[in-house]
Amino acid sequence: EVIDSLQRDMQALKGQVITLPVWLTGKLDTAGRQVIERQRDLQRRADELYAELDELEKAHGLHEVLGDIEQMEWFITHVTDLPVSENFAWITGWTSDVSENGISDILEQQSIRAVVHYPKPPMGVNPPMVFHNSWLSRPFEFFARLLGVPAANELDPSVILSLIVPVIFGYMFGDVGHGLVFALAGLLLQKRWPLLRILISCGISSMFFGWVFGSVFASEDIIQPLWVNPIKDPLPVLAAPLAGGVLVLLLGLMANGIQQFWQGNWRQWLAIDAAVVVIYLSVVGSVLDNRAAIILPIGVLWYFAGSVVLASESASRAIGHALGQLVESVLQLLINTISFIRVGAFALAHAGLSLAVVSIANTASHPLFTALILVLGNILILVLEGLVVSIQTTRLVLFEFFIRFLKGTGRMFQPLTVPTNTETQANRRSRI
């Protein structure tokens, strides 16, 4: 009765009755211990939540976002106090300045007051790609651009191509004199057409293989061949490119494996694609040594086991699909390998055409006519075979090598260019 009377009096005074929580029971000493335990539980839970917040902060880069916000708040607050001019500008976009100091250094050298900031790209935007290759491999970016631009998780093949392309070209066009012409043309024309810098390395390779085959300006009587004469011993000339083709295809398969690891598909590669590599090596190796065929059933079992493990369907259906894919993959690799015989075939064609030019020149009745035929014949070889060999080299790179790994899903960085009209140049000179 006293409590009810007290409650009515408190309500009349507009007081509030506090209901005790369900976990608080007992008398004063018991309730005190319960409050202390409750505080400890809340503190423990708070520590857990702060730990989760720290993990989220690290995962989402909250400190960088807060830094950007703080920088923008400072800029908005103080922008009216900055000593700006009519040329003050806000610049945003992509830059190829990897060091992040190039633009700042230029602005400082020109005494231009500016605030340079490099925020992260917006989410969901595919950033453009910038190639950073050496002077030697830079021209070979041309081949990748024929198919597309390598994405951030794809391999840039320019460095590998700086070795593969000259070897293929030089083997098909092995002549010391012709290689010298190509190298000199590349040196003289590289400033006007940077792509022609490819001719420097290709020409040097042609000179080397010309020494290997003993050919100088279509003549085979000036130097002795370091290896064989293509006309007299055609079989080794045809067989050597097969070994080179195996190496090129293996490079493509290994490049695909590297990309799969970058893209997080390493299980797919280890379960299936790696088994294809083992099977391919077994088939190729069995040509040289029958004992290599022992590895073939291991690779086949590996392939089927990996296909069953990764499949989302029944084992029998997965094995049926895997069988068809395996036959297609192995046959495609073998056909691609055999297609490298064309490298040797064009080497023989070059030797045959050179022999024809020299033979026609030797039938001339006057030395002047002989020299004229040799000059015109070598020009014909340089133009005709140079075009054909370039096309065949490009075809092998695109359809035998790139098909193994390059998708070309990226986009190329396109920088802004300085205006070149007369009025703009005049205004720039007046400002300077």
ZICOR-V204809 format. One record per run of one state. SS is the DSSP state (H for helix, E for strand, - for the rest). FROM is the first residue (numbers start at 1). TO is the last residue. If there is no record, write none. Layout:
BEGIN
SS_FROM_TO, SS_FROM_TO
END
This chain:
BEGIN
-_1_1, H_2_12, -_13_27, H_28_60, -_61_61, H_62_81, -_82_101, H_102_109, -_110_128, E_129_129, -_130_137, H_138_147, -_148_148, E_149_149, -_150_157, H_158_172, -_173_175, H_176_189, -_190_193, H_194_213, -_214_215, E_216_216, -_217_218, E_219_219, -_220_233, H_234_262, -_263_265, H_266_288, -_289_289, H_290_310, -_311_314, H_315_339, -_340_340, H_341_362, -_363_366, H_367_404, -_405_408, E_409_410, -_411_411, E_412_412, -_413_421, H_422_431, -_432_432
END
